[in-house]
Amino acid sequence: MLRRWKGRRFRVDYPRRGRRGVLRWVPSWRQVLGLALSGFAALAALVGYVYATVHTSDVNAYARAEANVYYWADGTQMVSVGPVNRQNVPLSDIPASLQNAVIATENATFYSDPGFSVRGLARAVVNMARGQEVQGGSTITQQYVKNTYLTQEQSLDRKLRELCLSVKLSRSLSKQEILQGYLNTSWFGRNAYGVQAAAVAYYGMDAKDLDPSRSALLAALLKSGELYDPSLSEAHHRRAVERWSYVLDRQVELGYMSARERATYTVFPEPRPEAVSTSMSGQIGYLVDVADKYIKNRTGLTTEQLGRGGYRIRTTFDKQEVERLRTTVEEVRQRALDPARRIADREIEIGAASVRPGDGAVLALYGGSDATKHFANNADTAGVPVGTAFTPFVLAAALQHGAGSVDEASPALRRALVRGDNGLYRRLGADVGLEKVRDLAVGSGLLPLSMAPLEPSFAVGTSTPSAIRMAGAYATFAADGRQTDPYSVTAVSHLGRPLEGLERPEGRQALDAEVAREVSGALRDVAVDVMAPDAIRALPPVSAGRTGDRDRVPASWFVGYTGRLSTAVTVFRSRPGTEGLLPMTGVAGSTSDRADFLPLRVWSGYMTGSPASRAAGAE
C-alpha cells in the first residue's frame, strides 16, 4: 500500500520486507499497536455517536400501556381490561422483602454499580465473536432499559444502545426510581407484567400485602415465568421450590435477612392455580359497560382517555349477588324455554338489575347471555316498553297532586292496580295531567329521554326505561319518597391520584312520604295477588308492579322491592339487525301475549335467595 506524505510516497511495510516465509505475514508491534488504537478510536466514535443519539424519553408504547382494573364492592379484583395486564404501583407499595429478594438474585451490586456490567458486556462481545446470541449478565438497570426502551432482539446494536441508555438513566434517575420502573415492567409469567399484576395472578392479593416467603417466589419467577410457575407441572414445581429456597438463602448471604428469620420459611408458599382469564365474557362485560358509562357521565372522561389505561375502578357490584342473579336467570331459561321445539322461545332476551333503596348503589345486574357474544346490555337498554309496571307513577302523581284524596280514592285505585285496569289508569292519567305524571316519573328516577310522547296511552307504559332505572325509581317508593340516582362506581384513581366528581349522589325528597307509603301499600297488594305463598313467606314485606293480561306491549316486566333491595326484571324478544321487538305470543307455551310469569319467576328465585333482600326482615 502506498501513500504520499509531504510530497514523498509512504509505504506500509506489509507484508514485511526482509522477512522470509510465514514471518513476512506477522505484523510488527508498531502495526499491532496502530491497529489496536485505530479500532479503539472507531469503537469510541461509535459509542459516542450512539450515546448522543439515544434518548431516555423514547419509551416504547408497550412499556407505557397499562390495564384498567375493575374491583368488586368488597375490593377484590373483578377484571383487568387492556392490551397489557399491568398496573403500575409506587415503590412505597412494594414491600422491602420483595425489593431485597429481587436485588439479591438479579443484581447484588445494584446500589453501587454504574448501571451496567463490564463482565456482562465482555461476555456479549465474546458470544458475538462465536456467532452465539448476544447476551450476558445484565444489571437491573439494563433489564429496565430493555423492558422500557428497546425490543427483546439479540444483537450487538441493541446491546450497545442498552449500554448507553443504562449509563444515561443512571445519571438522570435515582436507584429507587430505576428499581420501581423495573419492578413495574418485568414479566412474571401468567401474562402478568409488573409486581402488582403478578401478586394478583399468583396470590390474589395486592403487592403491598406480600410476605417475604411469597416475595421470594415472585423474585424467582423473574428468571423465567414459563420455567418456574409451580402450577404447570411436577418439574416446574420442583424447579420453583429450588429457586425459591435459593432466593431466601441468597438474602441471608448478602445480609438482607437474618438466618433466624430464614429458618421460619420452611413451607413453600403455594400460589393459587392459574385462573382462566374470562376477560369481558359472561356478565363482566356488562358490568364494565355500566361502570364506564357512569364514569364518563360524572367525570367528563372520554372513551379514548379511558382506553389509555391506568385507571383503578372500585364498583358497587356485589360478586355473590351478580352470580346469584345469573344463575337464577339461566335456571329459569332452562326450565321454561324450549327453543328447539317452540319458535316463540327463540331470541328471548332477559334483563335485570338490583338497586339498594335509599342509597342508589347498583348491586347486581344481568345484561344478557355473554357480553362477548350478545353486545346489547339488556339491563341498561332502551326501547323496551314498560307497560302497566308504569302505573304506580300515575297513582303517585294522582295522590301527590290531589286527584282524589288519599282516604277516598286510594281503595278503588289500589284495586285497579291489582287488576291491571288499564282503562281506569288512562282516565286517571288524563285527569291528573300527563305532564305531571311524566314529571313525577322523572323525579322518581326515570330518565327524560326514556319518556314516550304524551299521548293517551302514555299512562299505561309506552315509555322505555331500563331495568336499572326502573329498579331505582321503585326504590324511591321503598325509601318513603326519597330519590337517589343509581350509581355503580364509588372511587376511581389514575396513576395513584383520585378522580373528582365521583362523590355518591345526594338524595332528595321526590314525593311526599305519605304518598310513597300509600303506593307501597298498593304494590304490596299486587305482590300478594301474583306471588306464590312460599315466596311471600320467605321474604320481608314485598311491594311489586308488573305487566298483566290487559297489556298490549311486546314485553313483560316484574319490578318489586323489600326494605333493602329493589329489583327489576324484563323479558322480551328481539332479533339482531331487526328494528323493534318481536311478539311474545306463545313464549314458554303461554296462551297470553307475553308470558308474564317469566320475569316473576326470575325475580322470586333471585330475591328469595338473596341475603341482601332477606336482611330487610331485621328492620
Backbone hydrogen bonds, N-H to C=O, Kabsch-Sander energy under -0.5 kcal/mol:
donor,donor_aa,acceptor,acceptor_aa,energy
3,R,10,F,-3.3
5,W,8,R,-4.0
8,R,5,W,-1.3
10,F,3,R,-9.9
12,V,1,M,-1.9
13,D,11,R,-0.7
14,Y,12,V,-2.8
16,R,24,R,-2.4
19,R,16,R,-0.8
23,L,20,R,-1.2
24,R,21,G,-1.3
25,W,22,V,-1.9
26,V,23,L,-1.2
32,V,28,S,-2.4
33,L,29,W,-2.5
34,G,30,R,-2.6
35,L,31,Q,-2.6
36,A,32,V,-2.5
37,L,33,L,-2.7
38,S,34,G,-2.4
39,G,35,L,-2.8
40,F,36,A,-2.6
41,A,37,L,-2.5
42,A,38,S,-2.4
43,L,39,G,-2.6
44,A,40,F,-2.8
45,A,41,A,-2.3
46,L,42,A,-2.3
47,V,43,L,-2.9
48,G,44,A,-2.6
49,Y,45,A,-2.2
50,V,46,L,-2.8
51,Y,47,V,-2.9
52,A,48,G,-1.9
53,T,49,Y,-1.5
54,V,50,V,-1.8
58,D,55,H,-1.3
59,V,57,S,-1.9
60,N,148,T,-2.3
63,A,60,N,-0.8
64,R,60,N,-1.1
65,A,61,A,-1.3
66,E,308,R,-0.7
67,A,86,R,-2.5
68,N,81,V,-3.1
69,V,67,A,-0.5
69,V,311,Y,-2.6
70,Y,68,N,-0.5
70,Y,79,V,-2.8
71,Y,313,I,-2.9
72,W,76,T,-3.0
73,A,317,F,-2.8
75,G,72,W,-1.8
78,M,70,Y,-3.2
79,V,70,Y,-1.4
81,V,68,N,-3.1
81,V,79,V,-0.5
82,G,80,S,-0.5
86,R,84,V,-1.9
87,Q,193,Y,-0.5
93,D,90,P,-1.9
94,I,91,L,-1.8
98,L,95,P,-0.8
99,Q,95,P,-1.9
100,N,96,A,-2.9
101,A,97,S,-1.9
102,V,98,L,-2.2
103,I,99,Q,-2.3
104,A,100,N,-2.7
105,T,101,A,-1.5
106,E,102,V,-2.6
107,N,103,I,-1.7
110,F,107,N,-1.9
112,S,109,T,-1.6
113,D,109,T,-2.7
118,V,116,F,-0.6
121,L,117,S,-2.4
122,A,118,V,-2.6
123,R,119,R,-2.2
124,A,120,G,-1.9
125,V,121,L,-2.0
126,V,122,A,-2.4
127,N,123,R,-2.5
128,M,124,A,-2.1
129,A,125,V,-2.3
130,R,126,V,-1.6
131,G,128,M,-1.4
132,Q,127,N,-3.0
135,Q,133,E,-1.6
138,S,136,G,-1.5
143,Q,139,T,-2.5
144,Y,140,I,-2.5
145,V,141,T,-2.4
146,K,142,Q,-2.5
147,N,143,Q,-2.3
148,T,144,Y,-2.2
149,Y,145,V,-3.1
150,L,145,V,-1.2
155,S,153,E,-0.7
159,K,155,S,-2.1
160,L,156,L,-2.5
161,R,157,D,-2.3
162,E,158,R,-2.2
163,L,159,K,-2.1
164,C,160,L,-2.3
165,L,161,R,-2.6
166,S,162,E,-2.1
167,V,163,L,-2.0
168,K,164,C,-2.3
169,L,165,L,-3.0
170,S,166,S,-2.2
171,R,167,V,-1.1
172,S,168,K,-1.3
173,L,169,L,-3.0
178,I,174,S,-2.1
179,L,175,K,-2.6
180,Q,176,Q,-2.4
181,G,177,E,-2.3
182,Y,178,I,-2.5
183,L,179,L,-2.6
184,N,180,Q,-1.3
185,T,181,G,-0.8
185,T,182,Y,-0.9
186,S,182,Y,-1.5
188,F,192,A,-2.5
192,A,189,G,-1.9
193,Y,85,N,-2.5
193,Y,191,N,-0.6
194,G,186,S,-3.4
194,G,192,A,-0.5
195,V,183,L,-1.9
198,A,194,G,-2.0
199,A,195,V,-2.7
200,V,196,Q,-1.8
201,A,197,A,-2.5
202,Y,198,A,-2.6
203,Y,199,A,-2.1
204,G,199,A,-0.5
204,G,200,V,-1.3
205,M,199,A,-1.2
209,D,206,D,-1.6
210,L,207,A,-1.8
215,S,211,D,-2.6
216,A,212,P,-1.8
217,L,213,S,-1.3
218,L,214,R,-2.1
219,A,215,S,-2.3
220,A,216,A,-1.9
221,L,217,L,-1.8
222,L,218,L,-0.6
222,L,219,A,-0.9
223,K,220,A,-1.3
224,S,221,L,-0.5
227,L,224,S,-0.7
228,Y,224,S,-1.8
229,D,225,G,-0.8
232,L,229,D,-1.7
237,H,233,S,-2.2
238,R,234,E,-2.5
239,R,235,A,-2.4
240,A,236,H,-2.6
241,V,237,H,-2.4
242,E,238,R,-2.1
243,R,239,R,-2.7
244,W,240,A,-2.9
245,S,241,V,-2.3
246,Y,242,E,-2.1
247,V,243,R,-2.4
248,L,244,W,-1.8
249,D,245,S,-2.5
250,R,246,Y,-2.9
251,Q,247,V,-1.5
252,V,248,L,-1.5
253,E,249,D,-2.3
254,L,250,R,-1.8
255,G,251,Q,-0.5
255,G,252,V,-1.0
256,Y,251,Q,-2.5
257,M,251,Q,-1.2
262,R,258,S,-2.5
263,A,259,A,-1.8
264,T,261,E,-1.6
265,Y,262,R,-1.5
266,T,264,T,-1.1
268,F,266,T,-0.6
270,E,268,F,-1.7
272,R,202,Y,-2.5
278,T,276,V,-0.6
281,S,278,T,-2.7
284,I,281,S,-1.3
285,G,280,M,-1.0
287,L,283,Q,-2.1
288,V,284,I,-2.7
289,D,285,G,-2.1
290,V,286,Y,-2.2
291,A,287,L,-2.4
292,D,288,V,-3.0
293,K,289,D,-2.2
294,Y,290,V,-2.0
295,I,291,A,-2.5
296,K,292,D,-2.5
297,N,293,K,-2.3
298,R,294,Y,-2.2
299,T,295,I,-2.7
300,G,296,K,-1.5
301,L,295,I,-0.5
306,L,302,T,-2.3
307,G,303,T,-2.1
308,R,304,E,-0.7
308,R,305,Q,-0.9
309,G,306,L,-1.5
310,G,67,A,-1.1
312,R,493,S,-2.6
313,I,69,V,-3.2
313,I,311,Y,-0.5
314,R,312,R,-0.6
314,R,491,A,-2.8
315,T,71,Y,-2.2
315,T,313,I,-0.6
316,T,488,S,-1.7
318,D,363,L,-2.7
319,K,317,F,-0.6
322,V,318,D,-2.6
323,E,319,K,-2.1
324,R,320,Q,-2.4
325,L,321,E,-2.4
326,R,322,V,-2.3
327,T,323,E,-2.6
328,T,324,R,-2.2
329,V,325,L,-2.3
330,E,326,R,-2.4
331,E,327,T,-2.2
332,V,328,T,-2.4
333,R,329,V,-2.5
334,Q,330,E,-2.3
335,R,331,E,-2.1
336,A,332,V,-2.6
337,L,333,R,-2.2
341,R,338,D,-1.2
342,R,338,D,-2.9
343,I,341,R,-0.6
345,D,342,R,-1.2
346,R,343,I,-1.8
348,I,345,D,-0.6
349,E,572,F,-3.6
351,G,570,T,-2.4
352,A,366,Y,-1.9
353,A,568,A,-1.9
354,S,364,A,-2.8
355,V,566,S,-3.0
356,R,361,A,-2.3
359,D,356,R,-1.5
360,G,356,R,-3.1
362,V,487,Y,-2.4
363,L,354,S,-1.9
363,L,361,A,-0.8
364,A,354,S,-1.2
366,Y,352,A,-2.7
371,A,282,G,-2.2
373,K,370,D,-1.8
374,H,370,D,-3.7
375,F,373,K,-0.7
378,N,367,G,-3.0
378,N,376,A,-0.9
380,D,377,N,-1.5
383,G,464,T,-0.6
386,V,463,S,-2.0
387,G,461,G,-2.4
389,A,386,V,-1.4
390,F,387,G,-2.0
391,T,388,T,-1.1
393,F,390,F,-1.9
394,V,390,F,-0.7
395,L,391,T,-2.5
396,A,392,P,-2.5
397,A,393,F,-2.2
398,A,394,V,-2.3
399,L,395,L,-2.4
400,Q,396,A,-2.9
401,H,397,A,-2.3
402,G,399,L,-0.6
403,A,398,A,-2.6
404,G,402,G,-2.2
409,A,405,S,-2.5
410,S,405,S,-0.7
410,S,406,V,-0.7
413,L,409,A,-2.0
414,R,410,S,-3.0
415,R,411,P,-2.2
416,A,412,A,-2.2
417,L,413,L,-1.9
418,V,414,R,-2.0
419,R,415,R,-2.3
420,G,416,A,-1.3
421,D,416,A,-2.6
422,N,420,G,-1.4
425,Y,421,D,-1.6
426,R,422,N,-2.1
427,R,423,G,-2.0
428,L,424,L,-2.5
429,G,425,Y,-2.1
430,A,426,R,-1.9
431,D,427,R,-2.4
432,V,428,L,-2.6
433,G,429,G,-1.8
437,V,433,G,-1.9
438,R,434,L,-2.8
439,D,435,E,-2.7
440,L,436,K,-2.3
441,A,437,V,-2.5
442,V,438,R,-2.7
443,G,439,D,-2.6
444,S,440,L,-1.8
445,G,441,A,-0.5
445,G,442,V,-1.2
446,L,441,A,-2.1
450,S,447,L,-1.5
451,M,448,P,-1.7
455,E,453,P,-2.3
458,F,455,E,-2.5
459,A,456,P,-0.8
460,V,457,S,-1.4
461,G,458,F,-1.6
464,T,450,S,-2.6
468,I,379,A,-1.9
470,M,466,S,-2.2
471,A,467,A,-2.5
472,G,468,I,-2.1
473,A,469,R,-2.6
474,Y,470,M,-2.4
475,A,471,A,-1.4
476,T,472,G,-0.7
476,T,473,A,-0.8
477,F,473,A,-0.8
477,F,474,Y,-0.6
478,A,474,Y,-1.7
479,A,475,A,-1.6
480,D,477,F,-1.5
481,G,476,T,-2.5
482,R,479,A,-1.1
483,Q,481,G,-0.6
483,Q,508,R,-3.1
487,Y,360,G,-2.3
490,T,314,R,-2.7
491,A,314,R,-1.3
493,S,312,R,-1.8
494,H,497,R,-2.8
495,L,310,G,-1.3
497,R,494,H,-1.8
499,L,492,V,-3.2
508,R,483,Q,-2.0
510,A,481,G,-2.7
510,A,508,R,-0.8
511,L,481,G,-1.2
516,A,512,D,-2.4
517,R,513,A,-2.3
518,E,514,E,-1.9
519,V,515,V,-2.4
520,S,516,A,-2.4
521,G,517,R,-2.2
522,A,518,E,-2.0
523,L,519,V,-2.6
524,R,520,S,-1.6
525,D,521,G,-1.3
526,V,522,A,-1.4
527,A,523,L,-2.2
528,V,524,R,-2.2
529,D,525,D,-1.8
530,V,526,V,-1.9
531,M,527,A,-2.6
536,I,532,A,-2.1
537,R,533,P,-2.6
538,A,534,D,-1.6
539,L,535,A,-0.8
539,L,536,I,-0.7
543,S,561,Y,-2.1
544,A,523,L,-1.9
545,G,559,V,-3.3
547,T,557,W,-1.8
551,D,548,G,-1.7
555,A,553,V,-1.5
556,S,571,V,-2.6
558,F,569,V,-2.1
559,V,545,G,-2.8
560,G,567,T,-2.4
561,Y,543,S,-2.6
562,T,565,L,-2.3
566,S,355,V,-2.9
567,T,560,G,-2.9
568,A,353,A,-2.3
569,V,558,F,-2.1
570,T,351,G,-2.8
571,V,556,S,-2.5
572,F,349,E,-2.3
573,R,554,P,-0.5
573,R,582,L,-0.5
574,S,347,E,-1.7
578,T,575,R,-2.3
582,L,573,R,-2.4
584,M,593,D,-0.6
586,G,592,S,-1.2
587,V,584,M,-2.0
589,G,586,G,-1.8
590,S,587,V,-1.9
598,L,595,A,-1.8
600,L,596,D,-1.0
601,R,597,F,-2.3
602,V,598,L,-2.1
603,W,599,P,-2.7
604,S,600,L,-2.8
605,G,601,R,-2.6
606,Y,602,V,-2.4
607,M,603,W,-2.9
608,T,604,S,-2.3
609,G,605,G,-0.6
609,G,606,Y,-0.6
610,S,607,M,-0.9
614,R,610,S,-2.0
615,A,611,P,-1.9
616,A,613,S,-1.1
617,G,614,R,-2.2
618,A,615,A,-1.6
619,E,616,A,-1.8
